[in-house]
Every structure is written in C-alpha cells, then in structure tokens.
Amino acid sequence: MFIGLLILIRVMFVASMVFIIGYVFGSFSKNTTLTVITNIAAILVIVLFIIANIFAFRFTARGWRYNGMQYDCGYDNSDSTSKK
C-alpha cells in the first residue's frame, strides 16, 4: 500500500510539473482552461512535496528510534582509569 501511494504521489508531482513547465515555456498561458489547471497544479506541487516528505520521514525514521539494547554490544572497554 505504501509503495502504491508513493508512486501515485510521484506521478501526480510529475504531471503537475508538466503543466507548470508548459505554462512557463509553452503556450498554456493562452488557453484559460490550461491556465486554471496550471494554477491548481502549482498548489498541488507544494502539497505533494510536503506529503512526500512527511511519508519519507515517517517510514524511514521508524528504524532509527533509540532502543537501549541496540547499542549494547557486550564489549566492556576497560582502561587504566576504569574501576573494576
């Protein structure tokens, strides 16, 4: 489910960028319907960027939470200053 959602977000992001680039460099600004779609696409790019970052952080940060046993390798690094 997560992979499908991520792919959908990326496809929508690319489609939105096509409309924005078409408006800036192409003839989309001459047609009022394409101008409205481009305005929606600009808002959608911002929203999708934020959503993609939320999902990316949420699912990658899960494995990085502190677990006390994770850092205990069982090796005691004793030196001359440590008490036994």
CNS distance restraints for C-alpha pairs under 8 A (distance, minus, plus):
assign (resid   1 and name CA) (resid   5 and name CA) 6.22 0.50 0.50
assign (resid   2 and name CA) (resid   6 and name CA) 6.10 0.50 0.50
assign (resid   3 and name CA) (resid   7 and name CA) 6.12 0.50 0.50
assign (resid   4 and name CA) (resid   8 and name CA) 6.15 0.50 0.50
assign (resid   5 and name CA) (resid   9 and name CA) 6.19 0.50 0.50
assign (resid   6 and name CA) (resid  10 and name CA) 6.26 0.50 0.50
assign (resid   6 and name CA) (resid  52 and name CA) 7.34 0.50 0.50
assign (resid   7 and name CA) (resid  11 and name CA) 6.13 0.50 0.50
assign (resid   8 and name CA) (resid  12 and name CA) 6.14 0.50 0.50
assign (resid   9 and name CA) (resid  13 and name CA) 6.09 0.50 0.50
assign (resid   9 and name CA) (resid  48 and name CA) 6.39 0.50 0.50
assign (resid   9 and name CA) (resid  52 and name CA) 7.02 0.50 0.50
assign (resid  10 and name CA) (resid  14 and name CA) 6.22 0.50 0.50
assign (resid  11 and name CA) (resid  15 and name CA) 6.17 0.50 0.50
assign (resid  12 and name CA) (resid  16 and name CA) 6.06 0.50 0.50
assign (resid  12 and name CA) (resid  48 and name CA) 7.85 0.50 0.50
assign (resid  13 and name CA) (resid  17 and name CA) 6.24 0.50 0.50
assign (resid  13 and name CA) (resid  44 and name CA) 7.56 0.50 0.50
assign (resid  13 and name CA) (resid  45 and name CA) 5.76 0.50 0.50
assign (resid  13 and name CA) (resid  48 and name CA) 6.48 0.50 0.50
assign (resid  13 and name CA) (resid  49 and name CA) 7.76 0.50 0.50
assign (resid  14 and name CA) (resid  18 and name CA) 6.27 0.50 0.50
assign (resid  15 and name CA) (resid  19 and name CA) 6.60 0.50 0.50
assign (resid  16 and name CA) (resid  20 and name CA) 6.36 0.50 0.50
assign (resid  16 and name CA) (resid  38 and name CA) 7.44 0.50 0.50
assign (resid  16 and name CA) (resid  41 and name CA) 4.65 0.50 0.50
assign (resid  16 and name CA) (resid  42 and name CA) 6.77 0.50 0.50
assign (resid  16 and name CA) (resid  44 and name CA) 6.94 0.50 0.50
assign (resid  16 and name CA) (resid  45 and name CA) 6.17 0.50 0.50
assign (resid  17 and name CA) (resid  21 and name CA) 6.01 0.50 0.50
assign (resid  17 and name CA) (resid  41 and name CA) 7.34 0.50 0.50
assign (resid  17 and name CA) (resid  42 and name CA) 7.84 0.50 0.50
assign (resid  17 and name CA) (resid  45 and name CA) 7.30 0.50 0.50
assign (resid  18 and name CA) (resid  22 and name CA) 5.92 0.50 0.50
assign (resid  19 and name CA) (resid  23 and name CA) 6.11 0.50 0.50
assign (resid  19 and name CA) (resid  28 and name CA) 7.85 0.50 0.50
assign (resid  19 and name CA) (resid  34 and name CA) 7.90 0.50 0.50
assign (resid  19 and name CA) (resid  37 and name CA) 7.45 0.50 0.50
assign (resid  19 and name CA) (resid  38 and name CA) 5.34 0.50 0.50
assign (resid  19 and name CA) (resid  41 and name CA) 6.71 0.50 0.50
assign (resid  20 and name CA) (resid  24 and name CA) 6.27 0.50 0.50
assign (resid  20 and name CA) (resid  38 and name CA) 5.67 0.50 0.50
assign (resid  20 and name CA) (resid  41 and name CA) 6.94 0.50 0.50
assign (resid  20 and name CA) (resid  42 and name CA) 6.69 0.50 0.50
assign (resid  21 and name CA) (resid  25 and name CA) 5.80 0.50 0.50
assign (resid  21 and name CA) (resid  26 and name CA) 7.17 0.50 0.50
assign (resid  22 and name CA) (resid  26 and name CA) 4.52 0.50 0.50
assign (resid  22 and name CA) (resid  27 and name CA) 6.71 0.50 0.50
assign (resid  22 and name CA) (resid  28 and name CA) 5.71 0.50 0.50
assign (resid  23 and name CA) (resid  27 and name CA) 6.35 0.50 0.50
assign (resid  23 and name CA) (resid  28 and name CA) 4.53 0.50 0.50
assign (resid  23 and name CA) (resid  29 and name CA) 5.39 0.50 0.50
assign (resid  23 and name CA) (resid  34 and name CA) 7.96 0.50 0.50
assign (resid  23 and name CA) (resid  35 and name CA) 7.20 0.50 0.50
assign (resid  23 and name CA) (resid  38 and name CA) 6.83 0.50 0.50
assign (resid  24 and name CA) (resid  28 and name CA) 7.77 0.50 0.50
assign (resid  24 and name CA) (resid  29 and name CA) 7.70 0.50 0.50
assign (resid  27 and name CA) (resid  31 and name CA) 7.66 0.50 0.50
assign (resid  28 and name CA) (resid  34 and name CA) 5.56 0.50 0.50
assign (resid  28 and name CA) (resid  35 and name CA) 6.28 0.50 0.50
assign (resid  29 and name CA) (resid  34 and name CA) 6.98 0.50 0.50
assign (resid  29 and name CA) (resid  35 and name CA) 5.58 0.50 0.50
assign (resid  30 and name CA) (resid  35 and name CA) 7.69 0.50 0.50
assign (resid  31 and name CA) (resid  35 and name CA) 6.26 0.50 0.50
assign (resid  32 and name CA) (resid  36 and name CA) 6.32 0.50 0.50
assign (resid  33 and name CA) (resid  37 and name CA) 6.33 0.50 0.50
assign (resid  34 and name CA) (resid  38 and name CA) 5.98 0.50 0.50
assign (resid  35 and name CA) (resid  39 and name CA) 6.28 0.50 0.50
assign (resid  36 and name CA) (resid  40 and name CA) 6.36 0.50 0.50
assign (resid  37 and name CA) (resid  41 and name CA) 6.03 0.50 0.50
assign (resid  38 and name CA) (resid  42 and name CA) 6.14 0.50 0.50
assign (resid  39 and name CA) (resid  43 and name CA) 6.58 0.50 0.50
assign (resid  40 and name CA) (resid  44 and name CA) 6.08 0.50 0.50
assign (resid  41 and name CA) (resid  45 and name CA) 6.03 0.50 0.50
assign (resid  42 and name CA) (resid  46 and name CA) 6.69 0.50 0.50
assign (resid  43 and name CA) (resid  47 and name CA) 6.37 0.50 0.50
assign (resid  44 and name CA) (resid  48 and name CA) 5.87 0.50 0.50
assign (resid  45 and name CA) (resid  49 and name CA) 5.98 0.50 0.50
assign (resid  46 and name CA) (resid  50 and name CA) 6.40 0.50 0.50
assign (resid  47 and name CA) (resid  51 and name CA) 6.18 0.50 0.50
assign (resid  48 and name CA) (resid  52 and name CA) 5.88 0.50 0.50
assign (resid  49 and name CA) (resid  53 and name CA) 6.27 0.50 0.50
assign (resid  50 and name CA) (resid  54 and name CA) 6.23 0.50 0.50
assign (resid  51 and name CA) (resid  55 and name CA) 6.19 0.50 0.50
assign (resid  52 and name CA) (resid  56 and name CA) 5.98 0.50 0.50
assign (resid  53 and name CA) (resid  57 and name CA) 6.02 0.50 0.50
assign (resid  54 and name CA) (resid  58 and name CA) 5.93 0.50 0.50
assign (resid  55 and name CA) (resid  59 and name CA) 6.08 0.50 0.50
assign (resid  56 and name CA) (resid  60 and name CA) 6.03 0.50 0.50
assign (resid  57 and name CA) (resid  61 and name CA) 5.59 0.50 0.50
assign (resid  58 and name CA) (resid  62 and name CA) 6.53 0.50 0.50
assign (resid  60 and name CA) (resid  64 and name CA) 7.59 0.50 0.50
assign (resid  61 and name CA) (resid  65 and name CA) 6.84 0.50 0.50
assign (resid  66 and name CA) (resid  70 and name CA) 7.56 0.50 0.50
assign (resid  67 and name CA) (resid  71 and name CA) 7.39 0.50 0.50
assign (resid  68 and name CA) (resid  72 and name CA) 7.07 0.50 0.50
assign (resid  78 and name CA) (resid  82 and name CA) 5.98 0.50 0.50
